[in-house]
């Protein structure tokens, strides 16, 4: 089986004590590739170290996470642009907007999101979008910038069917489905059921948002199997078919 975790923070300090062990366990279980979104300048070194250690398995994105947007946004964006132009990354991410914790830097978040979308389009890279309490703001920017060169994944999608169809209407876009789809009352399973399996990619967002039955604990890429099992149930197809199609979907967008 070949599954791809399209969004995992394996470089996180939460894996400090057992990182290699957990990566090897995931690979053994069939989760063979790990796409790692960047957070800010502080996460780049650890991310690159994993790429170096696991060149066939770990692949980095480059971007500025909206929760890291603050007074020094211009300096952080300079780092992102320099990195994007210096070597190959599989995507521009994780980018977007997060108005859950703080709206203080809303305009800076919007600016950073726009700028990074433009770099992605210029470099022919997909974008990996983070959205929390900011659907309307993000979709307005994407509506404005949408053209045939804009493509990517709406990471950790938890929206409505209407929002899903809006995103998929951009063209070359997929929805990143993670642990929330396994939560009993999330309703996300009912939204996914109305979609096609060609519309989704699988992700863990490890170490966050662990699926049932690990909810509340540290998430890890191994648990992508639980998410794949749930997708298998939703679409009433074998897990092997889920693995094949979601891997195909991921590789259509990302080119590791």
HELIX and SHEET records of a PDB file:
HELIX    1   1 UNK A   13  UNK A   15  5                                   3    
HELIX    2   2 UNK A   19  UNK A   28  1                                  10    
HELIX    3   3 UNK A   41  UNK A   43  5                                   3    
HELIX    4   4 UNK A   44  UNK A   53  1                                  10    
HELIX    5   5 UNK A   66  UNK A   68  5                                   3    
HELIX    6   6 UNK A   73  UNK A   86  1                                  14    
HELIX    7   7 UNK A  106  UNK A  122  1                                  17    
HELIX    8   8 UNK A  135  UNK A  145  1                                  11    
HELIX    9   9 UNK A  161  UNK A  168  1                                   8    
HELIX   10  10 UNK A  179  UNK A  182  5                                   4    
HELIX   11  11 UNK A  188  UNK A  193  1                                   6    
HELIX   12  12 UNK A  197  UNK A  199  5                                   3    
HELIX   13  13 UNK A  221  UNK A  223  5                                   3    
HELIX   14  14 UNK A  224  UNK A  235  1                                  12    
HELIX   15  15 UNK A  239  UNK A  253  1                                  15    
SHEET    1   A 3 UNK A   3  UNK A   5  0                                        
SHEET    2   A 3 UNK A  31  UNK A  36  1                                        
SHEET    3   A 3 UNK A  58  UNK A  60  1                                        
SHEET    1   B 5 UNK A  91  UNK A  98  0                                        
SHEET    2   B 5 UNK A 126  UNK A 132  1                                        
SHEET    3   B 5 UNK A 152  UNK A 154  1                                        
SHEET    4   B 5 UNK A 173  UNK A 177  1                                        
SHEET    5   B 5 UNK A 200  UNK A 202  1                                        
END                                                                             
